[in-house]
Amino acid sequence: MTRPDPKQVKAMTDVAGVPQDSEVSTRIATSIGPAFDGFAPVAGTLPMDLEPASFLLAQRTKVSK
């Protein structure tokens, strides 16, 4: 997967059921962009994938102790 732009992030988070506004989409795209760039040389060879909707879901999830 290539580095997502804010429009793609918005679509992914909407599909994941974590709607947000375009400002948040831009912030997510900007913050996870370096991870996509760093993994680019090994893309498709790892048993995981980066997915922007998880980022927002993790921020909104409370951890109980």
Secondary structure, DSSP 8 states (H G I E B T S, - for coil): -----HHHHHHHHHHTT----HHHHHHHHHHHHHHHHHHGGGTTSSS----HHHHHHHHH-----
